[in-house]
Structure formats: C-alpha cells, structure tokens
Amino acid sequence: MDYVLETRGLEKKIKNENIIKGISLKVPKGETYGLLGPNGAGKSTTMKLLCGLLKASSGEIIFDGKKWSKDTLNKIGVLIENPAIYGNLTARENMKIHACMLGVSESEVKRVLTLLKMDKTGKKKVSNFSLGMKQRLGIAIALLGNPSLVILDEPTNGLDPIGIQELRDLIKRLNESGITVLVSSHNLAEIQHIASYVGIIINGKLKYEGKVNNNDNLENIFMNVTREEEYSYV
Ligand SMILES: Nc1ncnc2c1ncn2[C@@H]1O[C@H](COP(=O)(O)OP(=O)(O)OP(=O)(O)O)[C@@H](O)[C@H]1O
C-alpha cells in the first residue's frame, strides 16, 4: 500500500502537559482518512503538527516517503478553524488574494472554482454566502496549488444536511482526482459516510487504525477503544 503521510511516534508537549503521546499513523494515498476522537482528544493538535502550525516535541512526519520539511507545505492544503475570508469581496477576489500569496496563477483560481462548482457565484459578496458556501470557499482556498493532501478539521461543523451532502460529494470528487483527504470529526456517522480509513485518537494516543466498510459498526469499535482507555487507568 502507498501512503501519502506517515507519523512515527509523534509527541507534543504544551505547557509541560503531554497532549500528543506517540502517535504513529498511516494515511493511504487517494483515500479519505477520518480522524475520530472525543472532544479534547488531540485531533486538532495532530492536524496542526501535520501542517506546520505547531512543532512536534519529538517524532517524525514522513510525506510521500520523505521527511517533513517546509517544502512539504506546498503539497498540503489546509482548512483548520475559520479560513481567512474577506466578506466584502467575491469568491473569485478572495481566491485571487490567496493565489497571489501562494504565487499560483489565475488559471489555477479558475480551475479550482470550476472543480468546486463555484464559478457561477459572480458578483455575490462572500458575506451573503450561506455557511456551506463559505466552507466550500475555505476548501477552494486549501486546494489552490493542487495539493496532494487536503486536511480538513471538523468541516461539517454548523452545516445543514444539504451542506453536509455537498461536502461529501466534494470529498468524493477530490479522491477521484487522486487527492487524499484527512478529515477530523467527533461525529461517527459522518466519518462512516465519507472515510475509507479511520484513526481513533483518545487522550492523545492513537487507539485504533484501520479500513472501514459500510457494514462495520464504527460505534462499537469506538466504544470498545474508549472503554479500553478508561480501564487502563484503573
Ligand atoms: N495551546 C494550548 N494550551 C494548553 N492546552 C492546549 C492547547 N491546545 C490544546 N490544548 C489541550 O490539548 C488537548 C487536545 O486539544 P485538541 O484541540 O487537539 O482536541 P480535539 O480532539 O481537536 O478536540 P475538539 O473535538 O474539542 O476540537 C485538550 O485537552 C486541549 O485543552
């Protein structure tokens, strides 16, 4: 199996507290990998380590077979928390600003807007977009420069059922075009819908990693690993 991303013994200490405790995960190429875990488990911190927003205390990140370096960032698109979006500008104008900062061409803006079916938003200002549309614009920005991996932290938060369905379709299209998606959520049903692989983080540790099939009861797997972690304290 080909992996686009691997971590080996990743650790992060914040204010003397071990937040990430030796996470070793493997994200297969061209798939959607769901990072699951309860609130405060360490999903966002792990994602921030992967995209260079935080520096690991120890451990390694391997991207496409090579050790993580600043150049790796050219191949990773990220949507963590709220994207930097200007409400009084259009989608295209927002995209152009980001394209300029990244040094990518205007044709790339056009490609991504078309891929995300946002090329018809015209003169509409982003402040008038629905939350789902704003989220889609955030993903469009993450896709500028044609990354091979896209990291999305809790992308369905606040979306209505239509927005969630659109996001699922989009993630599917990204996989079909060869892009790997790493997505975090604490919603098991959501991950079951969109991910082909899951990693379950509990208390800063990767407690489970594997392929998911539609017939798997992810809730059972999740409850079992959660209980195991609780019993390990007894
Ligand atoms: N800058 C920080 N200073 C202190 N503690 C932090 C900091 N950042 C994260 N933490 C702690 O690290 C733990 C993991 O946080 P993280 O945000 O990664 O969890 P999460 O799994 O993404 O949770 P959620 O689903 O609620 O977003 C939490 O206990 C959090 O309080």
The ligand as an ORCA input file, in Angstrom:
! r2SCAN-3c Opt
* xyz 0 1
  N      -2.422     25.992     23.376
  C      -2.845     25.110     24.280
  N      -2.582     25.270     25.593
  C      -2.983     24.365     26.506
  N      -3.681     23.249     26.217
  C      -3.985     23.037     24.933
  C      -3.596     23.942     23.897
  N      -4.040     23.457     22.717
  C      -4.697     22.308     23.006
  N      -4.670     22.067     24.320
  C      -5.261     20.917     25.014
  O      -4.912     19.767     24.297
  C      -5.961     18.811     24.301
  C      -6.275     18.400     22.877
  O      -6.883     19.518     22.204
  P      -7.374     19.420     20.698
  O      -7.961     20.748     20.354
  O      -6.267     18.918     19.852
  O      -8.510     18.313     20.809
  P      -9.603     17.901     19.737
  O      -9.608     16.408     19.699
  O      -9.388     18.603     18.450
  O     -10.941     18.411     20.441
  P     -12.281     19.052     19.808
  O     -13.010     17.928     19.137
  O     -12.990     19.548     21.029
  O     -11.879     20.137     18.870
  C      -7.117     19.461     25.047
  O      -7.126     18.999     26.365
  C      -6.793     20.938     24.984
  O      -7.308     21.608     26.108
*
